[in-house]
Amino acid sequence: MTTHPQPARLQAWRDHAGTRPPVLAAALEACLARPVDQAECADVLDLLAMLGCDAPTQAAALWFALSRVDAASWQAEAPRLPADVRRLVEGQQAAEQVWALHAQRTQGGGSEGLRRLLLAIIRDLRVVFVLLARQLARLRAAGALPEAERTELARLTRDIHAPLANRLGIWQLKWELEDLAFRHLQPDTYRRIARLLDERRADREAFIRESLDMLGRALADAGIRAELAGRPKHIYSIWKKMQKKGVEFAELYDIRAVRVLVDTVADCYAALGVVHTLWPHLPREFDDYLARPKGNGYRSLHTAVIGPRDKTLEVQIRTHEMHRANELGVAAHWRYKEGGGADAEFEAKIAWMRKLLDTRSEDEGALAADLRTELMEDRVYLLTPRGEVMDLPHGGTVLDFAYHVHTEVGHRCRGAKVNGRIVPLTFQPQSGDRVEILTAKQAEPSRDWLSPHHGYLNSSRARDKVRAWFRRLAHDANLAVGRVMFERELKRLALPEVDLAKLPAHFHLKTQDELLVALALNEISTGQVARALQEAAQPLEDDDTAPLAPARPAPARDAGALSIEGIGNLLTTLARCCQPLPGDPVRGFITRGRGVSVHRTDCASLARLARRDPDRVIEVDWGKAGAQAYEVDIELRGYDRKGLQKDVTGVISNAGTPIIASSSRAYAKSGEVEMRFALRVRDFEQLSTLLGRLLALPNVVEARRIGGAR
């Protein structure tokens, strides 16, 4: 930028420094002393003042202008400025990446994504005021720019700034942004429509004022209380209407329009009668959107009449409640004008923004403090290598992103780069990150992608695509994989063999094969299988050769946790030799002085005790024991690495399973490590989920329950 030769307007702002807040006065002094475009700064300040923006917003606009031409001065001043001013400047700086992306796009489209990215990275709505004001100031002076620069500025305005002004209801800036962008992008069409209007804008505005005066008096004479507003359509709006309807200028009847807001539906029709009595109407141009609302819920009466000076005039009539719904609700005016698919969450955010615009002067302090939390986005906006914007739910991984780009890209994904750096497929990018997917020639998804323990995919849409890929494989292949997964689950939970025929009914399936295929496709999780195994587990025959596990004292349990042949108030303890869990088939052994010791039915210790004193073996069942906590030993094997112990204990802690005791042993020669933990778990499902997460850790090759059957 170059220094404007006539800084009079900005100087005039400075001359009133005595009436300005200190934060704005300091910014004015800094800009007057440095080579900023002072004419543009003054224009931006005038526009922000018209919009009712506060002093920190105005000051941030000036400090940003300074930061672009004198970065060193900005860095020196920034620490001394209020936090909200620094945040507003940072928001403007963040928006620069959106402008750069817009300029780098290699093909059309994608403007909606860029607008969403802008709102995602800007946490303070006041930044949008500054961006719009500055863009309008630049457009007003764009005639002096080279054609290529002027065209790019106008295109950016058309794609980003004007739609934002429209959506946010900043009508004072919207029409001028649209008209000036249109003038620079299509100068011939702009001049042709301007000639067709055959009148200056001031004349059109005078016509609207005359129409409002006449209609206001007529409504008052009829005893109808109404609020009137109107403005002439600007040139860009006229051109869009001609394009949309495929008509010539002479066939448009809403070049000039007024709006009537009344209290009730009855008043709407009464006002319509007044309008048709006052001026002749055009029957074919009448629409009753009260009786027949538009598909998006928009409600209003529209009529066209021959108004003053024999010029056509459109009149819209609705209640105040309808107007609020049309402007802010599901029938928002910007949506039916711009088109596009519905996105309820994003539209709710825009509606909140527009409400904020209407109420910002009521309690600016409270609103400003609330901005960061209210505008937090629940999606992340990511960039492709070509600068296109795509959005994912928060928590989405780069693999989710690959499937969002295209199903085949996801199937062939073998790696990813975020901002040029290689990352794992489980990496969760943030808004503004540029993501490049590295692909192989052949599609080869991994079944691990379906496991929630590994964290590859966090969107159901992506998981469905992976399941569909595996579902197309041979049925026998899925069946074999499911059987391996099932047997592995039995082994790592240290459960006895079960009758598989009992399980399909638990999942509303008909056959064992359907169950195994569903397990292979992760339509049924291993945790769900673990829960079903609690109900289906069957005791094995006593095994005299089973080794006797070392017993340790076990804490006493609530007697109500187990039902002992109908006898209550009897002390029970869970045997340490086999560590039964809720759902394990169990039997009790009456000890001397320690009540009933509860064992798994396949426990070798129990078999030995039963042979010695068969009369002291009694039947027990779990009753309501599932609500208790139970101790269990687990074992991990893998290859040692830095931080492995920390990662393992972190997973256990995050699962909410307290560690009672732990031990580990490393084998230097082989590089292997073995860890054992005594944990307190709730049930099989929690244990299964924990073992799955531990197995997903790098260098862990086995994670299983120990004690009892193997």
Helices and strands as residue ranges (DSSP letters): H 8-15, G 17-19, H 22-32, H 38-50, H 55-69, H 71-77, G 78-80, H 83-104, H 111-121, H 126-140, G 142-144, H 147-156, I 157-161, H 162-167, H 171-185, H 187-197, H 201-221, E 227-232, H 235-245, G 249-251, E 256-262, H 265-278, G 283-285, E 287-288, E 301-306, G 308-310, E 312-319, H 320-328, H 333-338, H 344-359, H 364-374, E 379-383, E 389-393, H 398-405, H 407-411, E 413-418, E 421-423, E 435-439, G 447-450, H 460-471, H 475-492, G 500-502, G 504-507, H 512-520, H 526-536, E 556-557, G 559-561, E 572-574, E 586-590, E 596-600, H 604-612, G 614-616, E 617-619, G 625-627, E 630-639, H 644-654, E 659-667, E 672-681, H 684-695, E 700-706
